[in-house]
Amino acid sequence: MNEPIADRKAFYQVLTRNIRIRILLVSIIPMMLTLGILSWRFHLAYSEKISAHVGELVLKHTQNIDTFLKEKLGNIRYLAQQLSITEPEMAQQFLTSQLSELNDKYGDVFTDLGLVDSDGVQFAYEGPFRLLNADYREATWFLKAIESPYYISDVFAGLRGHPHFILAVKLSAQGRTYILRSTINFTTFNSLVENVQIGRTGMAVIVNAKGELQTHPRSGTMEIVPSFIADPTISNSKQTRILKHKNDKGKTYLYALALFKTVDWRMVFRQDAGDALRDMRKAEVLTLIIFLLGCAAIVSVSFALSKKLVKRIAKADQDNQTMNQQVVESGKLAIIGELAAGIAHEINNPVAIMVEEAGWMNDLLEEETGMTPDNKNEFNRAIAQITTQGRRCKEITHKLLSFARKSDATVADIDINDNIREIVALTAQMARYNNVTISTRLDPDLPCIRFSPSELQQVILNLTNNAIDAMGKDGGNVEIVTGVNEQDNNMIEIKVDDNGPGIPAQYLDRIFDPFFTTKAVGKGTGLGLSICYGIIQKMGGTIEVESHVGKGTCFLIRLPLNARQTANK
């Protein structure tokens, strides 16, 4: 842990949020990509299917109407053949009889029959209108019919004043040219086109090469025929064309175009794109609902799973902290064991003096002369000596107990120099026993820092004891230096420097590893420096070592300055 985390609750909240975000990203993004790709492919496939279906139906209806026109044209052509061998005087009678037969056979499909001479005058006529001797010499249909074997006109109002179209066949009789014409019932023909209906909005019309309506649309509006219908590249295609077009109001329609073979007309079918793709929209809505339900399930699982994971992590952290504390306490007990011999020797001297003074006091009480003034003075001196030595023992044991008590990892504003002085006093006897001199150079203006007092003491004591132990009975010097880093005023430095034998270079990269030690078997646990490293790292600091064989070792601790400047000590 590189930085201390003061608020564990906030840390776990952040961790929970991060876990949830990652679960959602890992789960929902692939699902969204899969859904998007499948929806896109389904949209393409369904659109192609609908287009093919509409095109097939429109082509079928076009062929049916084309067959109707071809059949009716065939009827007129047959009558023209019969007229070519009939006397002109008998033409009227012929038309009357033949129209009656056509009506009996086909109903009201044929409205009338007329015979027009080469000058455009209709000299024979049978039908409901008064068109006998009508002059058609300027009529478009007549001009085109006189030049072709047969002709089917566009729908027009003409002399009768309402929409109709003409089937005209050219014939020759007695060396003269005539035109047999018949009007097709527009209502009957229009109903054939109106029957072309697909869905709720599908409708069909017939247009000529210019894009002009030849039938009435079911909705009664001209808006069904957009300008692009007259485009030759589109309208002259022999294949059924399927197009999408958006009108001026922003509404999209599906169009199907098919050519007639008998006449230069086009069947134009139009359907609202939303209506044509209605089933696909339903499938997409259902897919979206399933996707949203899946997202809701993923969100609920992410919340439950992240909460459970963080709860386990929190428990693991707590167990880890407990274990680390136990390791720290174990290291502390090891240090106390190393200090025991020196402290016992230091306590032994005042205790021996106290025992000797107590015996002397007893001898004075046993003398026959009783409590003389000299004996009383001697008695008081012995009591004072016992008191002094007792205080000395109390001070030694107090220092030992202060260090040996259970560590309190709570950070507080501490004075590093005071902590170092206590450690020096605690290790003084051990140092003297090993002929080691401990000196200090403590910066009097050193600011307080926020740290755990007991953990800082343990770090300094570990490094000091290691230095004393490394120098052995040969003795040496240990110097502890404190100060503020010259390059970074926000860092406090503590140096523990000795002139011992040093550490071989091959061991320097491993000395902070747990259970690694250069001491003889039975002389160390290998946990001291590992504990020191863990404590310093936990508090946001660093610990480094520099050593040269035969010259000594220097441990450098850098701690962040997180407290106010205090008065000089």
Salt bridges, closest charged atoms under 4 A:
GLU71 OE1 - LYS72 NZ 2.61
ASP112 OD2 - ARG160 NH2 3.08
ASP112 OD1 - ARG181 NH2 3.50
ASP135 OD2 - ARG137 NE 3.03
GLU223 OE1 - ARG270 NH1 2.71
ASP264 OD1 - ARG266 NH1 2.69
ASP272 OD2 - LYS251 NZ 3.40
ASP275 OD1 - ARG200 NE 3.80
ASP275 OD1 - ARG278 NH1 2.26
GLU284 OE2 - HIS43 ND1 3.75
GLU284 OE1 - ARG281 NH1 3.35
ASP317 OD2 - ARG8 NH2 3.28
ASP319 OD2 - LYS315 NZ 3.34
GLU338 OE2 - LYS519 NZ 3.90
GLU357 OE1 - ARG381 NH2 3.18
GLU378 OE2 - ARG381 NH2 2.66
GLU395 OE2 - LYS399 NZ 3.53
ASP413 OD1 - ARG450 NH1 3.03
ASP413 OD2 - ARG564 NH1 2.86
ASP415 OD2 - LYS569 NZ 3.83
ASP418 OD1 - ARG421 NH1 2.82
GLU455 OE2 - LYS538 NZ 3.04
ASP469 OD2 - LYS519 NZ 3.59
GLU479 OE2 - ARG441 NE 2.73
GLU493 OE2 - ARG558 NE 3.06
GLU544 OE2 - ARG558 NH1 3.35
GLU546 OE2 - HIS548 NE2 3.60
